Amino acid sequence: MSLDAEWLEADGLGGFASGTVSGIRMRRYHALLLVARTPPTDRVVLVNGFDATIDTAAGSFALSSQAYVPEVLHPDGARRIESFSAEPWPRWIFRLPDGTQIVQEIFVPHGAAVATVRWRATTGRSRVRPPAILRVRPFLSGRDYHSLHHENPGFRFEPEEREGGLVWRSYPGVPAVFVHSNGSYSHEPQWYRDFRYDAERARGLDFSEDLASPGEFRFDLAAGAAVWLLAAEGHEQQLGRPNPLLTHDRLSAAERKRRRAFPAPVDRAADAYVVRRGEGRTLVAGYPWFTDWGRDTFVAMRGLCLATGRLAVTRDILVLWANAISDGMLPNRFPDHGRSPEFNSVDASLWYVIAVHDFLVEAERSGAPAAAEDRAKLVGAVAAIVEAYEKGTRLGIQSGEDGLLAAGEPGAPLTWMDAKVGDRVVTPRIGKPVEVQALWVNALRIAAELGVRRWEKLATRAADAFRARFWNEDRGYLYDVIDVDHRHAVDASFRPNQILAVGGLPFALLDGAPARRLVDEVERLLWTPLGLRSLAPGEPGYSAHYEGGVAERDGAYHQGTAWPWLAGPFVEAWVRVRGSTRAARREARKRFLGPLLAHLAEAGLGHVSEIADAEAPHSPRGCPFQAWSLGELLRLDRSVLHAGRSAKRRSPRNA
């Protein structure tokens, strides 16, 4: 396991603690107490981290490491790490020169903006001999989680004393930090300057920060375990009183029990993305910097929620989002600040229809059909989407005479390939994108099966037009876009979007020999161990690596960069064109699922990265904890490739 591998402890509200195995913070988002003021958005970093040192008869030894500008690493605690485990939560064992082991554990209890740290010393079966004084110095900021903090006279170092602990109010309008511990506190305010965040530097962003350290906590590890409990204002009741050790043990026991209820660590990882929004629930698209995005939510939930048997969570998410429909469109995302959603996606609403279909099918299959009230609301939402798309809605979205769905206006990327460099849209895809047609025909057929039979005729017309107009016989694959810029032109770039015409959706638009030919070409040109490339090598604009500054990275985002979430539709298509046999599923599991499962221990521990370089060694990039990447892995593992599940389409008509 790499020392740069990252761990995540999510609180179910949009906040989290995260860091690296080494303990060195490499991102502005690595923090011990990072909370969402309006779950799951408006996030602020309250406690960035800490320095920890233990004083023994043999000397003083660091248990932490920090990176400073220009190229300074101090202190050197990482070299004393003997082992690390992420289960059931992050746990380090440090070994001192005299053989003493220091065990450090961090966890975040679910449903509260709280972080806990516990240290204990051991020399095997014997007691640790005094002295064994642990000194812990916290680093505080109180900033927006996308920003960086710098020394200023406005920071309030002085704590308030409260029963059982201390309270820091760093700045007006920022949640206070409540701290309980079983140690003593000495007030010694200092600024620690020029922390260096290497992941930010690699992304071409500002990468240095100053943090405030009010003082030092001291614990006698020879007398027993040390605990340090942190809570954001509004959650301080979770810290209890008057015994911090008992509070920690209570929180630890409850959280351990909750985590043991999940069948496997990957199920617990899936749960990290389920967060509260108002009175309902939604999915965070990824950690550390995404909020809840419509498209990502409906792609991811099929694996994160349905494939893991969490029907109630799926229902809550679908009902919550049904209330956000406007002119047939669902928001592409809710911003970090403010409550005005962004309606700039053609496919988010269509993925919602797919998710409704899969939910109703799975509810029926499980023997617990959706309640009549819920079913009526979801069916009404599907009808509202399909009707608006047929008649026409924002941003040029409208069904044409051929039944296919046109979309797009200059400057507004509406598909999942939505990167922009300044005002330049990298892949505008205005016209009739291939995967949008696959989603549209599926949405029409689902709407027809849910009771509006007139949509079946339009679905048939659109499917016929799709096969007639998208198939490129000379090259044996589908065009990426037809009617480009709403003119009679085609984009023949070899991209992965075409795979959704064969796999990943309930209804395939292509079968037989053409489907097999397409899937074989996609495998040959696009498959990597971490998903499909977004553009084939040799195509104009192909980028082998996702690196550099913002402009360079955004320019490469969909120009070759590999996407793990696309493994889901590809592997499903690969199995379908081989007859969906048990032998095909076994072979697919070995060939394609194995590398993705191995990746769970490589970057974001227990999770799947957002993207990877197009070329070997296919280094993971982007967000290390991505919802739809993990969701599609789970959907493959638990549904598509599961020996006990049929790969055939199931109808929700009677759900």
Beta strands, then each sheet from edge to edge (+ up, - down):
strand 1: 6-10
strand 2: 16-20
strand 3: 31-38
strand 4: 41-56
strand 5: 59-62
strand 6: 65-68
strand 7: 72-76
strand 8: 81-85
strand 9: 91-95
strand 10: 101-107
strand 11: 114-122
strand 12: 132-144
strand 13: 160-162
strand 14: 165-168
strand 15: 177-181
strand 16: 184-196
strand 17: 208-220
strand 18: 226-232
strand 19: 274-277
strand 20: 280-283
strand 21: 286-287
strand 22: 398-399
strand 23: 405-406
strand 24: 420-421
strand 25: 424-425
strand 26: 432-433
strand 27: 471-472
strand 28: 477-478
strand 29: 481-482
strand 30: 490-491
strand 31: 527-528
strand 32: 531-533
strand 33: 562-563
strand 34: 611-612
strand 35: 620-621
strand 36: 625-626
sheet 1: 1+ 2- 3+ 4- 5+
sheet 2: 1+ 2- 3+ 4- 12+ 17- 16+
sheet 3: 6+ 7-
sheet 4: 8+ 9- 10+ 11- 18+ 15- 14+ 13-
sheet 5: 19+ 20-
sheet 6: 21+ 36-
sheet 7: 22+ 23-
sheet 8: 24+ 25-
sheet 9: 26+ 29- 30+
sheet 10: 27+ 28-
sheet 11: 31+ 32- 33+
sheet 12: 34+ 35-
end
